[in-house]
């Protein structure tokens, strides 16, 4: 048994990956894709969105069946969404999608119980309308009594092993974890009326979750996919920012401690736990969701559109990717047109122009988050590591370098699966690492053209 299996679940696709770690000191990870499958939110009768977790579990089990007997299995996914397990150990109801509108008004309700300053001082999280705390507040109180909340990776782990728990990196995204003590916040539970019995015991990355029916160990990894992705950043020192770019772009720094200042709260930065006990100080920015939903609207493929977008004028129109108008599935190009009209900008008239608007807007958002994080933390940044699916998008990587005024090192693409496997390998006593060579990227130097265009239209870049 030499391999480790990473179950990596994304909001638009999932994959089961086999990772082989060579036996040398500081060995590298060789990945084999065992199974890849589509995923996405499913409309519910009468409104709302859910995840088809039964289908996800079938795909996971199929992928695991294709693996040679591994040393262990690790599971990661997107954050904040959960299932409720009843007293008989069964899933009660649907696993709702964070894009479901049921949390409307919950932030205002929470403010009547705890002010924004106190909330941030405790949990250190940026405001996102779908954070788990808001989802739980939208539940009928009787539905929480006598149940156990399992975040999605922990739910999959429970179905594989029968063991319940909450892995720390993902728990830190819920809004219910104390960012300083890294325990569930008794204060927030008391203020919100969420029963403490709802929350399972915390697990640290590297802990044993349990064993499958066939006896394979399931190990807690950085079960928040971004935590695993950051684990795989091939940085030789700490003078870097990272962008984990997929459905979302998570842009930030790796720091020894949380930044809980009023300025960090005002800038809407979040403090989440990292695999090694450090802090991921970052901002969530809407990412390639804008492109994937646009492609779905057009029923088009991306490569040809990227080539055409590269020839479009830079920064003809710029949107705020984090505008809540873009959160729900649907016709993103039409919503972009609406925002451009409302802000007096040219409306992108072709798919290529829409793609260029999206990529310019993401690059500007990336640059703002990188430089704001560095300023708030007093942390020098000499380069940016862009990992995840966005590393395949050469135009986005170049525009991000130009916007940041810093070199962008793109890759590895499968950073989340690699980070997942690195934790498993460490538990098994097989230390491994990601090197620039194994990441397979070429650094992209910044040019001045994009920033000159930004200056002409009044976009301020640090």
N, C-alpha and C positions, 0 to 999 in steps of 0.2 A: 504494500500500500504506500504509494508515493504521492498521490494527488490529493488536492483539496477542491471542494466544490463550492462555488459561490452562486447563491440564488440571489439575483439582482433584479428587483422589480421596479420598473419605472412607470410613470403615469401614461405613457403611450406605448411602451413595449416592455417585455420582460425577457430575461435570459438566464440560462443555467450554464455556467462556465466551469471548466476543469482547469485548475492551475497546477502546473508541475514546477516545483522549486528545485533547482539544481543543488548539488551537495557541497558546493564550494562555500568558503566563508563569504558572507555578503552576497549570496547567490541571487539570481534573477528569477522572474516568474515567466513561464511560457504558458500562454492561454490557448485553450481549445474551446470553441463554442459547441456545446452539446445540443442546445435547443434554444430557439428564439421564437417569441410569439407576440402577437399584438395585444394591446390593452387600451382601455379607455373608459370614461364614465358612461353609464347606461341610464337613459331616461327612465323615470319611474311613472307609473300610472298616476295621474292627478298632479304631476309636477315633482320636481326634485331629481337629484342624480345620485346614483349608487355605483359601487364597484361590484362586479360579478366575481366575488371571491371564490365561489365554488369552481368557476371556470379557471381562475388563476391557480387554484390548488391542483386541479387536474393537470394543468400544464407543468406546474412545478414537479409533481410526482412523475410525470412522463419524462421530464428532463433528468430527474434523479435516476430513473430506471436505465438511462443510457450511460451512466457513469460507471467506470470500473470501481470496485470497492475502494472508496476514498478513506483518507485518514479522518476527515471530519467534513462537516457542512456548516456554512455560515449564511445568514439571511440578512439582506438589507432592502430598504424600499424608500419611497418618499415619506415625508413626515406627516404628523398631526392627525391622520385618520385612524379610526379604531373600530373594533367590534366589542360588543358586550356579551360576556359569557354568563349564563344564568347558574343557579345553584346546582343544576344537574349536569353542568359542563358543556351545555350546548350554546351555540351562537343564537342570540335573541335578536331577531330583526335584521335589518340591512346594515351593511357597512357603507355609510354615506360618504360621498365624495366632497372634498373640501370646496369644490366649486358650486356645491348645492347652496341655494340662497337662504337656507333656513337660519343662518346666523345674522341676518339683517336685524339691526337694532340691539344686538347683544352687547356691543361695545358700549353703547349709551347706558344700557342697564348695568353693566359692570361698574361704570363710573359712579353710579349711585351707591356702590358698595365699597369701592376703593378708588382713590384718586389716581390719576395717571402717574404722578411722580412716585407715589408709594409702590404702585404696581411695578414700575420699571426698576426701582431700587431693589425689589425682591427678586423678580424673575429675569430682568435684563433683556426682555424680548422686544423687538420692533413690533409696531402695530401691524398686524395682518388680519383682515376680517374673518379669516377661517381658522385661526389658532384653536387648538383643542379646547382651551378654556371656554371659548365662545360656543363651540359645538356642544359641549356638555351643558352649558347654560340654556341651550335651546331644547334640551331633552326634558320631557315631563319628569318631575322629581321621582315619581314612583317607578320609573323605568330604571333609575340608577340604583335603587335600593336592592340589596341582595345580589348584585352583579359585580363582575370584575372587568375592568377596562383593559383590553389588550391592543396596543398599537399594532399596525399591520404586520411588521416582521415578527413581533412576539406572538401574534395570532397564528401565523404560519408555523412558527416554532412549536406552539402549543399543539397544533394538529399533527405535527410530526413526532412529538415526544410526550405529550400530556402534561408538560410542566408550564406553569404560568410565571410571568415576571415582566419587568420593564427595563430594557437596556438603556443605559444612561444617556448616550448621545441623542437618542430619539426622544427620551423623556424630557430632555432639556428644551425641546421645541413646543411642549404642550402649554406653557404658560403657568404650570402648577409646580415647577421645580424651583427651589431657591438657588439662584445662580452662584451664591457664595458658598453655602454649605453643601450644595449638590445633593440635597435630600428633598423629598416632597415638602412643600411649604404648608405647615399646619395653619399658619396665619391666613393664607389665601383660601384654604379649604374651609376654614371657619367663616370667613367673610362671605364666601359664595354659597355656602350650604352644600357643597359637594361632599358626599360622605367619604371619609378617609378609607373606609373598607373597599371603596371602588378601585383604589389604586394598588397594584401588586407591588411586591418587593422589588427594589432596584437591583440591576445586575451591571457590573462593570464589563467593558470589553475584555475578552479573554476568559470569562467565566464559562463553565460548562452549563449549558441549558438542560441537556438530557440526552437520551439515546433514541434513535428510531427503532421501529420494530425489528429491523435486521441487525441492530446493535451498533450502528454508526453514530459517533458522537456529533452532537449539534453544539457549536461553540458560539457564544455571543461575540459578534464583531461590532464595528461601528455601524449599527443597524440603520441609522439615518444615512442615506446614500451619500450625502455631502461629507459626512465624517469619514466614510471610507475613501471617498475621492481625494480628500485632503491628505489622507495617509499616504497616497500614492504620488504626491507631487514630488518630482525629482529635483529638489532644491538643495544646493550645497551649503546654504546658510539660511538665516532667517530674514534676510533683506529682500523679501519678495511679497507680492500679493498674489492671491489665487482667484481664478474665476472657474467655478465648476459649472459648465455651460451645457444645459440640456433643455428640458421643458422650462426650467427656471435658470436664471443666471444667479449664482450665489457668489458674491464678490467680497473678499475680505482678507484678513490677516490671521496668522496663528500667533497667539499671545500667551504669556504665562498666567494671566489673570483677567477677569472680566473688566470691562470699562463701563461703569454704571453712573456716569456723570450726566448732569442735565443736558449738556451739549450732545452727548451720544444719543440720548432719548429724542432730542429735538431733530437730530439728523436721521432718526428712524433706523438705528443700527441695533443688531441683535447680538446676544452673547450666548453661544451654545457650546456644550461640552465637546471636546475632541477625544480621540481614541486614547491618546497618551496622557490625559489629565489636564492638558492645556485648554485654552478657550479659542473657539472660532468666533472672531469678532467680524461680523459681516452684515451685508444688506442683501435681502432677497429682491431680485429684480426680475420682472417678467422676461422670459428668455425666448427660446426657439418655438415655444407654443404659438407665438404670433405668426411664425412661418408655417408651422405644421397645420394650423387651422386655416390659413390662407390657401395652402396647397389643397386642402380638403375641399374648400369652397370652389376652387377652380378645377379640381380633379386633374392636377398638373404635377409634373416631376420637377425637382429642384435644380439639377445640374445646368440645364439650358438657361433657366431663369437667372442663376447666379452669374453666368457669363454675360447675359444682357444687362443685369443690374450693375456690373462693374463698369459698363460704358455709360451709365446714367450720370447726370451731374450730381456732385456731392451736395448733400444737405439742402436739397431743394425744399424738402418738408421734413419736420422733426416732430415726433409725438412723445408723450410721456409713456413709456412701456408699462408703468405701474398704475396707470389710470384704471380704475375698477371697471370701466366700460369694456375692457378687454378680458376680464376674468372668465366669463361664461363661454362655453362653446358656441360656435356660430360663425356668422359672416364677418370676420375680422377686417377684410378690405373695406367693407361698407362702413364700419365703425371708424376706421382710419380716415376715410373720406369725410365723415361727420366732424371729427375733431379738427381736421385741416380747414374745413369751411369755417368752423367756429373760431379758429385762431387766425383767420385771414391768410392762410398759406395755400400754395397751389395744391390742388387735389391730384394725387398720383393717378394718371390716366390709363396706365397699362400694368399688367402683373409685374413686369420688370421694375417699373417705377415704385410700386408698392414694396417689393422686396428691398429696393435700395433705401426707401424710407425706413423700413423696419431695421435694417442693418446699421444705417447711420444712427438711428435712435438708440439701438442697443449699445453701439460703441460709445456714444455720449454718456449713457447711463453707466456703463462700465468705468469710464474714466472718472466720472464724478464720484462713484463709490470708492474707487482705488485711492484717489487723492484725499477724499474726506476721511476715510479710515486711517490713513497715514497721519493726517493732521490731528485727529481726535486721540489717537493712541501715542503720538509722539514716536512713531516707528518708521525708520527709513525704508524706502522701497526703491530698489534698483532695477527690478524686472517684474514681469507679470507671467505667471504660469496659467495657461488656459487649458483645462482638462475636460474630458467628457466629449459627448457627441459634437459639440461646437468646434472642437479642434479640427474636424474634417472640413470646416467651412473656411477656406483660405481667405475669402474676401472679408468675412467677419474678423478673422484674426488680424489681418492687415489694418483694417479700419480701427480696431481696438488699440493696436500699437500706435497708430497715428494719433488717435484721440488722447491716449494716455501720455504720449511723448516718451514712451519707454519700450524697450524690446519686449515682445511677447513670445514666450516659449510654448508652443502648442503641442499638447500630448502628455500622457497617453490618452487615447480615446476611451479605452475601457478602464479608466482610473478607478471607478467604483468597485468593479470586480477585483481588480488587482489589490486595492486597499483591503477589501474583505479577506482575500487570501493571505495577505501579509500578516494579518492578526492571527489567522488560523495557524500559519507556519510558525509564528513566534511561540504560540502555545505548545506546538509539537517540538520545540527546540530547534527549528530550522530557520534561523534568521535570514531574511532576504531583503532586497532593496530594489528600488527603481533608479536606473541610471539614465542620463540623457540619451545615451545610445540605445538603450532598450526601449525608451519611450517613443523613439522613432520620429522625432520632430526636427524641424529646422527653425531656429530663432528668426523672428521677423522684426527687422529694425523699423523704427518709426521714421516716417517721412514728414515733410512740412506741409504738404498740399492740403490735407484734410483740415489741419488746424488753421491754415490760412483762410479756407472757406468758412470755417466756424467763426473766425474773427469778423469776417465780412458781414455775417448776419447777426452778430451780437451774442453768440454763445461763448461764455467765459469758461476757459479751461485753465486749470492750474499748471 
